[in-house]
Amino acid sequence: MMKKLKLTPSLLQEVRGWISDCVGTWRDIHSKEDVEALTQEEISEWIEIHPNGR
């Protein structure tokens, strides 16, 4: 069982930045608003899928 990542506000912002760079390529994220609406769980999933940030 994987341990859930603890995401600090600054890390959340950084990850949202990575995801923003990939708008339109991941699930149904097509705008910056979609990125801002992501939950911490979804962001943790993104990190698991893209461990190097891309």
C-alpha positions in Angstrom: 0.0 0.0 0.0 1.4 3.4 -1.0 1.8 6.1 1.5 -0.1 9.3 0.6 2.1 12.2 -0.1 1.8 15.2 2.2 1.5 18.2 -0.1 2.6 21.6 1.2 1.0 24.7 -0.3 4.2 25.5 -2.2 4.5 22.0 -3.5 0.8 22.1 -4.5 1.5 25.3 -6.5 4.5 23.7 -8.2 2.5 20.6 -9.2 -0.3 22.8 -10.5 2.3 24.5 -12.6 3.4 21.2 -14.1 -0.1 20.2 -14.7 -0.9 23.6 -16.3 2.0 22.9 -18.7 0.1 19.8 -19.8 -3.3 21.3 -20.1 -5.3 19.3 -22.6 -3.1 16.2 -22.3 -4.3 14.8 -19.0 -7.9 13.6 -18.4 -10.3 16.5 -18.7 -8.0 19.3 -17.8 -8.4 22.0 -20.5 -7.9 25.2 -18.6 -6.1 26.8 -15.6 -9.5 26.7 -13.8 -9.5 22.9 -14.1 -6.0 22.8 -12.6 -7.1 24.9 -9.7 -10.0 22.7 -9.0 -7.9 19.5 -8.7 -8.1 17.9 -5.3 -5.0 16.9 -3.3 -5.8 13.2 -4.1 -5.8 13.9 -7.8 -2.6 15.8 -7.5 -1.0 12.9 -5.6 -2.2 10.6 -8.5 -0.5 13.0 -11.0 2.7 12.8 -9.1 2.6 9.0 -9.1 2.0 9.0 -12.9 4.6 11.7 -13.6 7.2 11.3 -10.9 9.6 13.8 -12.6 6.9 16.4 -12.9 6.1 15.8 -16.6 
